[in-house]
Amino acid sequence: GVLWPVLTGWARRAHRAEPALFSMRRTQWLLIAPILGWLLIVETVAFHLLLARWSHLAAWLATASSLYALLWLTADWHAIRLHPVTVQDGTLWIRLGVRWRGQVPLSAVRAVTQISSRPEHACDLALLEPSVLVELHQPMELRGPFGLRRHADRIALTIDEPERFAAAVLHDPGRIA
């Protein structure tokens, strides 16, 4: 799941603003991730040279680990940019980069609330700071990296346009909390 976005993400365009797409572009993560990538490259070179004084094998293992981290960071950046949260065919498709995925039937959504801090006892799928809390009638399964699975009835997300998101999920602007 990491190599495909890294290899193809550079040439692909992000989805255009359609009524059912909800991006996470306004979050600072799309600016912070490339900075972290450059810092990781500088740190990797310096650490490799320092560690190589004691063990060439350890230096190359640490460098390989850092290169994988750089690939993962790049794949996550592309996945966030290219695959926004979507409301389509009666389903809320939750995608958080290469980290978490979930499908929530719209009929299972109890409420959508605008928030500005991390709520307790909620599955936090926000990038840096959450903007909406999706409350469900019953816990739903979310799939994460390395086969991790979580069940949650409250999901915190970062969405650029929380009002439009709530209206699309609830199909009734009067239900927006």
C-alpha positions in Angstrom: 0.0 0.0 0.0 3.0 2.3 0.2 4.8 1.9 -3.1 1.9 2.5 -5.4 1.0 6.0 -4.2 4.8 6.9 -4.1 5.3 5.8 -7.7 2.1 7.1 -9.2 1.1 10.0 -6.9 3.3 12.6 -8.6 1.6 12.2 -11.9 -2.0 12.1 -10.7 -4.2 15.0 -10.1 -6.4 15.4 -7.0 -10.1 15.0 -7.3 -11.9 18.2 -8.3 -14.3 19.8 -5.8 -17.4 17.7 -6.3 -20.4 17.8 -4.0 -19.6 14.5 -2.3 -15.8 15.0 -1.8 -14.5 16.4 1.4 -10.8 17.2 1.5 -8.3 17.7 4.3 -6.2 20.2 2.4 -6.5 23.2 4.8 -4.8 21.2 7.5 -1.2 22.0 8.0 -0.2 18.4 7.5 0.2 18.8 3.8 2.8 21.5 4.5 4.4 19.8 7.5 4.9 16.4 5.9 7.4 17.6 3.2 9.3 19.5 5.8 9.5 16.4 7.9 10.7 14.5 4.8 13.6 16.9 4.2 14.5 16.8 7.9 14.5 13.0 7.7 16.8 13.0 4.8 19.3 15.3 6.5 19.1 13.3 9.8 19.5 10.0 7.9 22.7 11.1 6.2 24.2 12.5 9.5 23.2 9.5 11.5 24.5 7.1 8.9 27.9 8.7 8.9 28.0 8.8 12.7 26.8 5.2 13.1 29.2 3.9 10.4 32.1 4.7 12.7 31.0 1.8 14.9 29.1 -0.6 12.7 28.5 -0.5 8.9 25.7 -3.0 9.3 23.9 -0.9 11.9 24.4 2.2 9.7 22.8 0.6 6.7 19.9 -0.9 8.7 19.2 2.5 10.2 19.4 4.1 6.7 17.0 1.4 5.3 14.6 2.1 8.1 14.7 5.9 7.5 14.2 5.3 3.7 11.0 3.2 4.5 9.8 6.1 6.8 10.4 8.5 3.9 8.5 6.3 1.5 5.6 6.0 4.0 5.5 9.7 4.6 5.4 10.4 0.8 2.6 7.7 0.3 0.6 9.2 3.1 0.9 12.7 1.7 -0.2 11.6 -1.8 -3.1 9.5 -0.4 -4.4 12.4 1.7 -4.2 14.7 -1.4 -5.7 12.2 -3.9 -8.3 10.4 -1.9 -10.6 12.6 0.2 -13.4 11.6 2.5 -16.4 10.8 0.3 -20.2 10.6 0.7 -21.4 8.3 -2.1 -24.2 5.8 -2.6 -25.5 6.1 0.9 -22.1 5.5 2.4 -19.5 7.7 4.2 -16.1 6.5 2.9 -13.5 7.5 5.5 -9.9 7.6 4.2 -7.0 8.9 6.2 -3.9 8.7 4.0 -2.4 5.2 4.1 -3.4 5.0 7.8 -7.1 4.3 8.3 -10.1 3.3 6.2 -13.7 2.8 7.0 -17.2 2.5 5.4 -20.1 3.9 7.4 -23.7 3.6 6.0 -25.3 7.0 6.3 -28.3 5.4 8.1 -25.9 4.5 10.9 -24.9 8.2 11.5 -26.7 9.7 14.5 -25.1 13.2 14.5 -22.3 15.3 13.1 -20.9 18.0 15.4 -18.3 20.7 14.7 -15.5 20.5 17.2 -12.1 22.2 17.8 -10.4 19.8 20.2 -9.9 16.0 20.5 -13.0 14.5 22.2 -12.5 11.8 24.9 -13.5 8.2 24.0 -13.6 8.9 20.3 -11.6 7.2 17.5 -9.2 10.0 16.5 -8.7 10.0 12.8 -7.9 13.7 12.6 -4.9 15.2 11.0 -3.4 17.5 13.7 -6.7 19.1 14.9 -10.2 17.6 14.4 -13.0 19.7 12.9 -16.0 17.2 13.1 -17.2 14.4 15.3 -19.3 11.8 13.6 -21.5 9.9 16.1 -22.9 6.6 15.2 -25.9 4.5 16.4 -23.6 1.5 16.9 -19.8 0.8 16.7 -18.4 0.4 13.2 -15.1 -1.3 12.2 -12.2 0.9 11.0 -9.2 -0.8 9.3 -5.7 0.5 9.9 -2.1 -0.2 9.0 -0.7 -3.7 9.5 -4.1 -5.2 9.8 -5.1 -3.2 12.9 -8.9 -2.9 13.5 -10.8 -0.6 15.7 -14.5 -0.4 16.5 -15.9 3.0 17.2 -19.2 4.8 17.6 -17.6 8.3 17.7 -15.1 9.3 15.0 -13.1 12.6 15.0 -12.1 13.8 11.5 -10.4 16.8 9.9 -12.7 18.1 7.2 -12.2 21.5 5.4 -15.9 22.3 5.2 -17.6 20.9 8.2 -21.1 22.5 7.5 -21.2 21.1 4.0 -20.0 17.7 5.3 -22.7 17.6 7.9 -25.4 18.5 5.4 -24.2 15.8 3.0 -23.9 13.1 5.7 -27.2 13.9 7.4 -29.2 14.8 4.3 -31.0 17.3 6.4 -29.4 20.6 7.5 -31.8 20.8 10.4 -30.0 17.8 12.0 -26.6 19.5 12.2 -25.5 19.9 15.8 
